[in-house]
Amino acid sequence: MKTISNFNSWITCPQPKPQAQLRLFCFPYGGGSALSFRTWLDSLPSEIEVCPIELPGRGFRMFEAPYYRLEPLIKSLVLALLPNLNKPFVFFGHSMGALISYEVSQLLRSKYNIAPLHLFVSGHRAPHLPDLKSPIHNLPQSEFIQALRDYNGTPEEVLNNEELMELFLPILRADFSLIETHAYSLAKPLNCPIDVFGGSEDWTVNIDELKAWQEHSETGFSLQMFPGDHFFLHSAETIFLSALTQKLEQIATL
């Protein structure tokens, strides 16, 4: 019986499934947490064990300092993941989580010769492409909040609540800092397929930037678009999870 052994820190496993054929590690978007994937637990099939990642500064780790740079986060996260890669596994990451899951995959491959069976990413340009948007992590508070509003990922009632924003702003600034200060290092393509998902109305990334992910896999690539903006995985959740389920079931039966 191969079970999650380190789920009380970086890795959560709300519904352990010792007999599951496949372990799905989910990496959150900026400002997100393990709870961002709570609806997936009952939506994905029984042969898939859903393991959302909890980053410092949120959820039950809210009193831990967040990371402002990506490299040290990746090193710590890989060490936490290693004991739990004891059954077939895949990664999913949205937006910031897409970049994190890619860099984790690269470090696992280069240092430990381990790879996910599949990498699923969404809502983020290919890692080698420059960010053409102006950085926002150091903006004055009012401008930063307006930039968050443009992303349409933070509820308006939260943006307008000063007490809640006092809690969320440091995490959001840290997460945008992670993304905006990261410099891509040339790396070999991964030896696992990459499936990319995008929102048809997502202004933060265009279809060519999504297609460019194919340069980072030597074994396969696909791109699928869904209706919605940057957070289509919530607004179009039913059809998105249906498509993801189909792909996961295919992998689980291999």
HELIX and SHEET records of a PDB file:
HELIX    1   1 ALA A   34  TRP A   40  5                                   7    
HELIX    2   2 GLY A   59  ARG A   61  5                                   3    
HELIX    3   3 LEU A   70  LEU A   81  1                                  12    
HELIX    4   4 LEU A   82  ASN A   84  5                                   3    
HELIX    5   5 MET A   96  TYR A  112  1                                  17    
HELIX    6   6 GLN A  141  TYR A  151  1                                  11    
HELIX    7   7 GLU A  156  LEU A  159  1                                   4    
HELIX    8   8 GLU A  162  GLU A  180  1                                  19    
HELIX    9   9 ILE A  207  LYS A  211  1                                   5    
HELIX   10  10 ALA A  212  HIS A  216  5                                   5    
HELIX   11  11 PHE A  232  SER A  235  1                                   4    
HELIX   12  12 GLU A  237  ALA A  252  1                                  16    
SHEET    1   A 6 ILE A  48  PRO A  52  0                                        
SHEET    2   A 6 LEU A  22  PHE A  27  1                                        
SHEET    3   A 6 PHE A  89  HIS A  94  1                                        
SHEET    4   A 6 LEU A 119  SER A 122  1                                        
SHEET    5   A 6 ILE A 194  GLY A 199  1                                        
SHEET    6   A 6 PHE A 221  PHE A 226  1                                        
END                                                                             
